């Protein structure tokens, strides 16, 4: 009898081990499928986003005055469809992903996560962003792409969890967010670094292999569909000298200050907008933002859209931005954030940084304008997001200019630090995340001093 019981126990252990192996294999396959699908959706979104910008240019080539028609109409439609059909699709999308990762490891019902990551959210996100950028809003597709990719992964993760309830949904969402950023900019290393630094900083060690696989597959699929490309290109630089570090420091200081100021304006505006929503008086404010964005897009055509063309003009066409262009590229994303239903600030921040850096170079009579533009991009993005590693890695991968890596690292350090000193340690995404945490899980406590996860405060450089 004892021998029989030992045999049953042994077979039980073998069966349990077999179940674990099958679960692992099925999890990997499902994860791979999610990565491939997320990459396909991201590439499709990128292509139609670019098409919307081209279409706007064709319309305005008939008459620049048409901006007074297409901008207010498109912005209003974008805002209405998000407000009416999918409030969780509003804004950039990155705060929603951060909040979902924050609460996704608990026992909250899946329908709570569906408030920000669901098929309906993804469709409305794409539609609202495309309509807004066609109208001339100063928005990007990178934040929305991160939310879309994380949503695709979560859909597969929820399906997998039906059969294996112990599956951690956070691994799916972090993997999706990383894959989305990698596919959006063709920056695989940037996707991984962003997962470590921002999206899943408290949990990355638990599922780092899944994130790596997601980024690799998303990158391979996106490159297979559109080819291996540099998001910005391969700019040329003048000869540097020991004095270049001083120039970089000054440009990074001013650009980081501007980026931190933009993040503060977005945070203050979001708080004010939330108060208006509570009193149901937000519509006049939205109309005011739409009107101001329309006027800005008419006065400064370079202020419209994601701003990739402005970066290219600076780096490859020797364009010298004037004062209005600087104001337009910095102010445009702030106005657009409240004038439309959905749209990111990642690419507009890079564009604003490039314009700020190039204008400083012109003002100081510095011949190395291209270097100042890249330094401005890095410092400005670090000031907005407080993710210095991600900032310099992204710009490095976008340009493939490893010869200036130390200048970009210095720019990220200075931009992040000056923004933290003047405006606080948290970037805009982290501040906006806390409101979404309360919506997804009202019982959870999310202190403003804690960034993404309960494992501790993000270290500031």
ChimeraX attribute file (.defattr): number of C-alpha atoms within 10 A of each C-alpha:
attribute: neighborCount
match mode: 1-to-1
recipient: residues
	/A:1	6
	/A:2	7
	/A:3	8
	/A:4	9
	/A:5	10
	/A:6	11
	/A:7	12
	/A:8	12
	/A:9	12
	/A:10	12
	/A:11	12
	/A:12	12
	/A:13	12
	/A:14	12
	/A:15	12
	/A:16	12
	/A:17	12
	/A:18	12
	/A:19	12
	/A:20	12
	/A:21	12
	/A:22	12
	/A:23	16
	/A:24	12
	/A:25	12
	/A:26	13
	/A:27	19
	/A:28	14
	/A:29	12
	/A:30	16
	/A:31	25
	/A:32	19
	/A:33	16
	/A:34	28
	/A:35	31
	/A:36	21
	/A:37	18
	/A:38	30
	/A:39	32
	/A:40	18
	/A:41	20
	/A:42	26
	/A:43	22
	/A:44	14
	/A:45	22
	/A:46	20
	/A:47	12
	/A:48	13
	/A:49	23
	/A:50	17
	/A:51	15
	/A:52	21
	/A:53	20
	/A:54	12
	/A:55	14
	/A:56	21
	/A:57	15
	/A:58	11
	/A:59	14
	/A:60	14
	/A:61	11
	/A:62	9
	/A:63	9
	/A:64	13
	/A:65	11
	/A:66	15
	/A:67	20
	/A:68	15
	/A:69	11
	/A:70	20
	/A:71	26
	/A:72	25
	/A:73	15
	/A:74	24
	/A:75	32
	/A:76	21
	/A:77	17
	/A:78	27
	/A:79	24
	/A:80	16
	/A:81	20
	/A:82	23
	/A:83	16
	/A:84	8
	/A:85	12
	/A:86	20
	/A:87	19
	/A:88	24
	/A:89	31
	/A:90	27
	/A:91	27
	/A:92	27
	/A:93	28
	/A:94	27
	/A:95	25
	/A:96	29
	/A:97	32
	/A:98	28
	/A:99	28
	/A:100	29
	/A:101	26
	/A:102	27
	/A:103	23
	/A:104	23
	/A:105	14
	/A:106	13
	/A:107	8
	/A:108	13
	/A:109	11
	/A:110	14
	/A:111	11
	/A:112	15
	/A:113	23
	/A:114	18
	/A:115	19
	/A:116	29
	/A:117	28
	/A:118	23
	/A:119	15
	/A:120	16
	/A:121	23
	/A:122	23
	/A:123	13
	/A:124	22
	/A:125	30
	/A:126	21
	/A:127	18
	/A:128	27
	/A:129	33
	/A:130	27
	/A:131	27
	/A:132	32
	/A:133	30
	/A:134	24
	/A:135	31
	/A:136	31
	/A:137	32
	/A:138	33
	/A:139	34
	/A:140	28
	/A:141	31
	/A:142	28
	/A:143	25
	/A:144	31
	/A:145	34
	/A:146	31
	/A:147	30
	/A:148	32
	/A:149	34
	/A:150	33
	/A:151	28
	/A:152	26
	/A:153	33
	/A:154	28
	/A:155	19
	/A:156	18
	/A:157	23
	/A:158	17
	/A:159	13
	/A:160	19
	/A:161	15
	/A:162	10
	/A:163	10
	/A:164	13
	/A:165	11
	/A:166	9
	/A:167	17
	/A:168	17
	/A:169	25
	/A:170	27
	/A:171	26
	/A:172	29
	/A:173	30
	/A:174	35
	/A:175	33
	/A:176	35
	/A:177	35
	/A:178	31
	/A:179	38
	/A:180	35
	/A:181	32
	/A:182	29
	/A:183	32
	/A:184	27
	/A:185	23
	/A:186	25
	/A:187	25
	/A:188	27
	/A:189	20
	/A:190	26
	/A:191	32
	/A:192	26
	/A:193	19
	/A:194	25
	/A:195	26
	/A:196	21
	/A:197	19
	/A:198	23
	/A:199	31
	/A:200	28
	/A:201	21
	/A:202	21
	/A:203	21
	/A:204	21
	/A:205	10
	/A:206	12
	/A:207	16
	/A:208	18
	/A:209	12
	/A:210	20
	/A:211	26
	/A:212	19
	/A:213	17
	/A:214	33
	/A:215	29
	/A:216	22
	/A:217	23
	/A:218	33
	/A:219	27
	/A:220	18
	/A:221	20
	/A:222	24
	/A:223	16
	/A:224	10
	/A:225	13
	/A:226	11
	/A:227	11
	/A:228	12
	/A:229	13
	/A:230	14
	/A:231	17
	/A:232	18
	/A:233	16
	/A:234	13
	/A:235	15
	/A:236	14
	/A:237	16
	/A:238	10
	/A:239	8
	/A:240	11
	/A:241	8
	/A:242	7
	/A:243	8
	/A:244	16
	/A:245	15
	/A:246	11
	/A:247	20
	/A:248	24
	/A:249	20
	/A:250	20
	/A:251	31
	/A:252	36
	/A:253	26
	/A:254	22
	/A:255	36
	/A:256	35
	/A:257	27
	/A:258	26
	/A:259	34
	/A:260	34
	/A:261	19
	/A:262	21
	/A:263	28
	/A:264	22
	/A:265	16
	/A:266	22
	/A:267	19
	/A:268	13
	/A:269	16
	/A:270	17
	/A:271	14
	/A:272	13
	/A:273	18
	/A:274	15
	/A:275	13
	/A:276	15
	/A:277	12
	/A:278	9
	/A:279	9
	/A:280	9
	/A:281	13
	/A:282	16
	/A:283	14
	/A:284	10
	/A:285	15
	/A:286	22
	/A:287	17
	/A:288	14
	/A:289	22
	/A:290	25
	/A:291	18
	/A:292	17
	/A:293	29
	/A:294	27
	/A:295	16
	/A:296	24
	/A:297	25
	/A:298	19
	/A:299	13
	/A:300	17
	/A:301	18
	/A:302	24
	/A:303	30
	/A:304	29
	/A:305	31
	/A:306	33
	/A:307	22
	/A:308	17
	/A:309	13
	/A:310	22
	/A:311	25
	/A:312	17
	/A:313	13
	/A:314	21
	/A:315	24
	/A:316	14
	/A:317	10
	/A:318	12
	/A:319	16
	/A:320	16
	/A:321	20
	/A:322	14
	/A:323	11
	/A:324	14
	/A:325	22
	/A:326	23
	/A:327	16
	/A:328	24
	/A:329	31
	/A:330	24
	/A:331	18
	/A:332	30
	/A:333	30
	/A:334	22
	/A:335	26
	/A:336	30
	/A:337	25
	/A:338	26
	/A:339	31
	/A:340	34
	/A:341	30
	/A:342	36
	/A:343	35
	/A:344	26
	/A:345	29
	/A:346	21
	/A:347	23
	/A:348	28
	/A:349	33
	/A:350	29
	/A:351	31
	/A:352	33
	/A:353	35
	/A:354	35
	/A:355	33
	/A:356	33
	/A:357	32
	/A:358	33
	/A:359	26
	/A:360	22
	/A:361	22
	/A:362	17
	/A:363	9
	/A:364	10
	/A:365	10
	/A:366	15
	/A:367	13
	/A:368	18
	/A:369	25
	/A:370	22
	/A:371	28
	/A:372	34
	/A:373	30
	/A:374	32
	/A:375	35
	/A:376	38
	/A:377	38
	/A:378	39
	/A:379	44
	/A:380	41
	/A:381	36
	/A:382	36
	/A:383	40
	/A:384	32
	/A:385	25
	/A:386	35
	/A:387	24
	/A:388	30
	/A:389	21
	/A:390	25
	/A:391	30
	/A:392	28
	/A:393	22
	/A:394	27
	/A:395	24
	/A:396	22
	/A:397	20
	/A:398	19
	/A:399	17
	/A:400	17
	/A:401	16
	/A:402	11
	/A:403	10
	/A:404	15
	/A:405	15
	/A:406	12
	/A:407	23
	/A:408	30
	/A:409	20
	/A:410	20
	/A:411	33
	/A:412	32
	/A:413	27
	/A:414	29
	/A:415	37
	/A:416	35
	/A:417	25
	/A:418	24
	/A:419	31
	/A:420	22
	/A:421	11
	/A:422	12
	/A:423	16
	/A:424	13
	/A:425	22
	/A:426	25
	/A:427	25
	/A:428	22
	/A:429	25
	/A:430	24
	/A:431	21
	/A:432	21
	/A:433	23
	/A:434	23
	/A:435	18
	/A:436	23
	/A:437	23
	/A:438	15
	/A:439	17
	/A:440	24
	/A:441	21
	/A:442	11
	/A:443	10
	/A:444	13
	/A:445	11
	/A:446	22
	/A:447	10
	/A:448	14
	/A:449	13
	/A:450	16
	/A:451	27
	/A:452	30
	/A:453	20
	/A:454	14
	/A:455	11
	/A:456	12
	/A:457	13
	/A:458	19
	/A:459	8
	/A:460	13
	/A:461	13
